[in-house]
């Protein structure tokens, strides 16, 4: 298992929340915190999944990036964002 890049996970959560709230015309601090928390959990889940696969396997099979992120988005992130 490779290490998780926490700086990238935090940056992905912050940018994802900004894009989501920007598309939905912003919101108050509560909505920002909810979106950042949701994005942080989902980014950590994806970071953990990619770390478990390992950089060697990901280098050989780059389609796993799209399979992991797409599956996580369809099963967890999109339904949760519709509730925020």
HUCORWO-V299820 format. One record per helix or strand of 3 or more residues. SS is the DSSP state (~ for helix, > for strand). FROM is the first residue (numbers start at 0). TO is the last residue. If there is no record, write none. Layout:
SS|FROM|TO + SS|FROM|TO
This chain:
~|5|22 + ~|28|52 + ~|54|59 + ~|62|82
